[in-house]
């Protein structure tokens, strides 16, 4: 099928929960992909941070295919080696204890929310079920995760919402202290807000959140759905801040293109959820876990240092560009503020010129594959620089 027929079929038969860009993707390798007609693109989106090793990575395909030829699914009523090995690897790389596997970032955050509320109830009393999140945050689109999200635009149409969430302004330590009381069971944060505009938390605020949780017997939950799995130049972004979370949620980049999510829990709460408290038919699927193990294996210290170096290269190149007002984020999770013009216009221009980009609020957002070649990175930045100059002149 050509692009027009695919788009026509999609528009007639797929519910429109996304405003799609006017592009059909048919194949890809690394950071490059093609339309059915052969138009080429450099990908600075990685499937919204999912394709951490780019398109069709050979090592990833090999381990996934090998697992497909063994057993493709078993359910969590049985043990499988890939899931057990992945849980061990995550514990080893984070210093946390045990992982609950699910299928997406929203499900991962739902898991954390349930664990926090049960922890609060068991350790502080039946009223200790409130969770503090941040304004401008994004935690997912299922009902609890949506309520946890601190953006009013997502809080339309779907009432009644789940009770028990309080919202603190980003980097406002005094407000955070006031909100945390005897009825609070957790603080849930992104250390770099993704969908909210690639907004970095400051060090003092992050440390204050951790201290409040220790002093008041609350859980510190860090949502690493977008920031995790090497995206910022560390395995998890909280490691930039020297924090010790009680729960870390992940998804996106760990699967390398297949759906995975989960919550890694520290010793304080790793046994809170018991059989019957939570579950997922597909969570920890052996094929997905095999691919995730390959992703983790590749993200060694040399690889992560190169991600950080690529991020600094992007900043250096773009900050020299007329029309760029500033850059937020770390590693290869960056938000570019424009002096004038709309981020969406840069994205549209990128499509015309063969570059795939994202937006986050008023910013152009970059989430390229972590292993993007330097030459491809430079080529994409040349396109961006040209687009920004043309739209802001």
C-alpha positions in Angstrom: 0.0 0.0 0.0 1.2 3.5 -0.7 1.1 6.3 1.9 -2.2 7.8 0.7 -4.0 4.5 0.9 -2.6 3.7 4.3 -3.7 7.2 5.6 -7.1 6.8 4.1 -7.6 3.4 5.7 -6.4 4.6 9.0 -8.6 7.7 9.1 -11.7 5.6 8.2 -11.1 2.7 10.7 -8.8 3.9 13.5 -10.2 6.0 16.4 -8.5 9.3 16.3 -7.0 9.6 19.8 -3.8 11.0 18.2 -3.3 13.9 15.8 -0.9 12.2 13.5 1.9 13.9 11.5 1.5 13.6 7.8 4.0 10.8 7.5 3.8 7.0 7.0 6.8 5.0 8.2 7.4 1.7 6.5 11.0 0.6 7.4 14.1 1.8 9.2 17.6 1.0 10.3 19.3 2.8 13.2 18.3 6.4 13.2 17.0 6.5 9.6 13.6 5.4 8.3 11.7 5.4 5.0 8.2 6.1 3.8 6.5 3.5 1.5 7.6 5.7 -1.4 11.2 5.8 -0.2 11.4 9.3 1.3 14.1 9.2 3.9 14.0 10.7 7.4 16.5 11.1 10.3 14.7 10.2 13.4 15.0 12.5 16.4 11.9 11.0 18.1 12.8 7.3 18.8 9.1 6.5 18.9 8.7 9.1 21.8 11.8 7.7 23.5 11.0 4.0 22.9 13.5 2.9 20.2 16.6 3.4 22.4 18.7 1.4 20.0 17.0 2.8 16.9 15.2 0.9 14.2 15.8 -2.9 13.7 19.0 -3.2 15.8 20.6 -6.5 14.9 21.6 -7.6 18.4 18.2 -6.8 19.7 16.5 -8.6 16.9 18.7 -11.7 17.4 17.8 -12.1 21.1 14.1 -11.4 20.5 14.0 -13.9 17.7 15.8 -16.6 19.7 13.3 -16.2 22.5 10.4 -16.3 20.1 11.7 -19.7 19.0 11.7 -20.9 22.6 8.5 -19.7 24.3 6.6 -16.5 23.4 4.3 -16.2 26.5 3.7 -18.1 29.7 1.7 -15.7 32.0 2.8 -14.8 35.5 1.4 -18.0 36.9 4.7 -19.6 35.9 8.4 -18.7 36.1 10.5 -17.7 33.1 14.2 -17.1 32.9 14.1 -13.8 31.0 11.9 -12.1 33.5 13.9 -13.4 36.5 17.2 -12.3 34.8 15.8 -8.9 34.0 14.6 -8.3 37.6 18.1 -9.3 38.8 19.7 -6.9 36.4 17.5 -4.0 37.4 18.2 -4.6 41.1 21.9 -4.8 40.4 22.0 -1.6 38.4 19.9 0.5 40.8 20.6 -0.9 44.3 16.8 -1.4 44.7 15.2 -4.8 45.5 12.3 -6.2 43.4 10.4 -5.3 40.3 6.8 -5.6 39.4 6.5 -5.9 35.6 3.6 -4.4 33.5 3.2 -3.2 30.0 3.4 0.6 29.9 4.4 3.8 31.7 0.9 4.5 32.9 0.5 1.0 34.3 3.9 1.3 36.0 2.7 4.5 37.7 -0.6 2.8 38.7 1.5 0.1 40.3 3.5 2.6 42.3 0.4 4.5 43.4 -1.2 1.2 44.7 2.0 0.2 46.5 2.2 3.7 48.1 -1.4 3.7 49.3 -1.1 0.2 50.8 2.2 1.2 52.4 0.6 4.3 53.9 -2.4 2.4 55.2 -0.3 -0.4 56.8 2.3 1.8 58.3 0.6 5.1 59.1 -3.1 4.4 59.3 -6.2 4.2 57.0 -6.2 7.9 56.3 -2.6 8.0 55.0 -3.3 7.6 51.4 -2.6 11.0 49.8 0.1 11.4 47.2 1.8 14.6 46.3 2.7 15.2 42.7 3.9 18.3 40.8 2.1 20.8 38.7 3.0 20.5 35.1 3.7 16.8 35.5 2.6 13.9 33.3 2.2 10.4 34.6 -0.1 8.7 32.1 -3.7 8.5 30.8 -5.3 5.7 32.9 -7.5 7.1 35.7 -5.1 7.2 38.6 -2.1 8.2 36.5 -4.2 10.9 34.8 -5.3 12.3 38.2 -1.7 12.2 39.4 -0.9 14.3 36.3 -0.7 18.0 37.3 -2.0 19.6 34.2 -5.6 20.9 34.0 -5.9 20.3 30.3 -5.9 16.6 30.9 -8.5 16.9 33.6 -11.4 17.5 31.4 -14.4 15.2 30.4 -13.4 12.2 32.6 -14.9 13.1 36.0 -15.2 11.9 38.6 -11.5 11.6 39.2 -9.8 9.5 41.8 -9.4 11.3 45.1 -6.2 11.6 47.1 -3.7 13.7 45.1 -2.2 17.1 46.0 -0.3 19.2 43.6 2.9 21.2 44.4 4.4 23.9 42.2 7.7 22.8 40.6 10.7 23.6 42.7 8.6 25.2 45.5 10.1 23.5 48.6 8.0 25.5 51.1 4.7 24.4 49.5 5.9 20.8 49.4 6.6 20.9 53.1 3.1 22.3 53.8 1.4 19.6 51.7 3.2 16.7 53.3 1.3 15.8 56.5 0.1 12.8 58.4 -2.3 11.8 55.6 0.5 11.8 52.9 1.9 8.4 51.9 4.2 9.4 49.0 5.8 12.1 46.8 5.8 11.3 43.1 8.0 13.3 40.8 9.8 13.4 37.4 13.2 14.8 37.9 12.9 16.2 34.4 9.3 16.7 33.3 8.9 15.4 29.8 5.5 16.1 28.4 5.3 19.2 30.6 8.0 20.9 28.6 11.4 19.2 29.5 11.6 21.0 32.8 14.5 20.2 35.2 13.9 20.0 38.9 16.6 21.9 40.9 18.9 20.0 43.2 17.6 21.6 46.5 14.0 20.7 45.7 14.8 17.1 44.8 16.8 16.7 48.0 14.0 18.3 50.0 11.5 15.8 48.6 13.7 12.9 49.6 14.2 14.3 53.1 10.5 14.9 53.7 9.8 11.3 52.7 12.4 10.0 55.2 11.3 12.3 58.0 7.6 11.5 57.6 7.7 7.8 56.6 6.5 8.4 53.1 7.7 6.8 49.9 9.7 8.7 47.3 8.4 7.6 43.8 10.4 8.8 40.8 8.7 8.4 37.4 11.5 7.5 35.0 9.2 6.5 32.1 10.7 9.0 29.8 13.9 9.9 31.6 15.1 6.4 32.3 17.1 3.7 30.5 20.1 5.9 29.5 18.1 8.8 28.1 19.8 11.5 30.1 23.3 10.0 30.1 22.8 8.0 33.3 20.8 4.7 33.5 18.2 6.7 35.4 17.9 10.4 35.7 17.6 10.4 39.5 21.3 9.3 39.6 22.3 12.8 38.4 20.8 14.1 41.7 22.2 11.5 44.1 18.8 10.5 45.3 17.7 7.2 46.8 14.1 6.6 45.7 11.8 4.0 47.2 10.1 3.2 43.9 11.3 3.9 40.3 8.9 3.5 37.5 10.1 2.7 34.0 8.8 1.8 30.5 9.6 3.2 27.0 13.3 2.7 26.2 13.8 -0.5 28.1 11.8 -2.6 25.6 13.7 -1.3 22.6 10.5 -1.2 20.7 8.3 -3.8 22.5 5.9 -2.8 25.2 7.2 -3.0 28.8 6.8 -1.2 32.0 7.4 -1.7 35.7 8.1 -0.5 39.2 11.4 -1.2 40.8 10.9 -1.1 44.6 13.4 -0.6 47.4 13.7 -2.6 50.6 11.3 -0.4 52.4 8.3 -1.4 50.3 9.4 -4.3 48.1 7.0 -6.7 49.8 4.0 -4.4 50.2 2.2 -5.9 47.2 1.2 -9.5 47.8 -0.5 -12.1 45.6 -3.9 -10.7 44.6 -3.0 -7.1 45.1 -1.9 -6.4 41.6 -1.3 -8.3 38.3 -0.8 -8.2 34.6 -1.4 -11.0 32.1 1.3 -9.7 29.7 3.6 -8.1 32.2 7.2 -9.5 32.1 6.5 -11.3 28.8 9.6 -13.5 28.1 10.1 -12.1 24.6 10.0 -8.5 25.8 12.2 -9.2 28.7 14.8 -10.9 26.4 14.9 -7.7 24.3 15.1 -5.6 27.5 18.1 -7.6 28.7 19.9 -6.8 25.5 19.2 -3.1 25.9 20.5 -3.1 29.5 23.6 -5.0 28.4 24.4 -2.4 25.8 24.0 0.5 28.2 27.4 0.2 29.9 29.3 3.1 31.3 31.1 3.9 28.0 27.8 3.9 26.2 26.2 6.3 28.7 29.2 8.6 28.6 28.7 8.9 24.9 25.0 9.7 25.3 26.0 12.5 27.7 28.6 13.7 25.2 26.1 13.7 22.3 23.8 15.8 24.5 26.5 18.4 25.1 27.3 18.5 21.4 23.6 19.2 20.6 23.5 22.0 23.1 26.7 23.5 21.8 25.6 23.5 18.2 22.1 24.8 18.9 23.0 27.5 21.4 25.1 29.0 18.7 22.1 29.3 16.5 20.2 32.6 16.1 16.7 32.1 17.3 17.4 29.6 20.1 16.5 31.1 23.5 17.6 28.2 25.7 17.9 24.4 26.1 16.6 22.3 29.0 17.1 18.7 29.8 20.1 16.3 29.9 21.7 13.8 27.6 19.5 13.1 24.6 16.3 14.4 26.3 16.4 18.0 25.4 13.9 20.9 25.0 14.7 23.8 22.7 13.1 27.2 23.5 12.6 29.5 20.5 12.9 33.3 20.6 9.9 33.5 18.3 7.8 31.2 16.2 6.1 28.0 17.1 7.7 24.6 17.9 5.1 22.9 15.7 6.3 24.9 12.7 9.8 23.5 13.2 8.4 20.0 13.4 6.4 20.5 10.2 9.4 21.9 8.5 11.5 19.0 9.6 9.1 16.6 8.0 9.5 18.4 4.7 13.3 18.4 5.0 13.6 14.7 6.2 13.9 15.1 9.9 11.4 13.8 12.5 11.0 16.0 15.7 8.7 16.3 18.6 7.2 19.1 20.7 6.8 19.5 24.5 4.7 22.5 25.4 6.2 25.5 23.6 9.5 23.7 23.0 11.0 21.5 20.3 11.8 18.2 21.9 14.6 15.9 20.9 14.6 12.2 21.8 16.8 10.6 19.2 18.0 6.9 19.5 20.7 6.7 22.1 23.1 5.1 19.6 22.5 7.6 16.8 25.7 8.0 14.8 27.6 11.3 15.2 27.3 12.0 11.5 23.5 11.5 11.6 23.2 13.7 14.7 25.2 16.5 12.9 23.1 16.1 9.8 19.9 16.4 11.7 21.2 19.4 13.6 22.1 21.2 10.4 18.5 20.8 9.3 17.2 22.1 12.6 19.5 25.1 12.6 18.4 26.0 9.1 14.7 25.7 10.1 15.1 27.8 13.2 16.9 30.5 11.4 14.3 30.7 8.7 11.3 30.8 11.1 12.8 33.3 13.5 14.3 35.8 11.0 
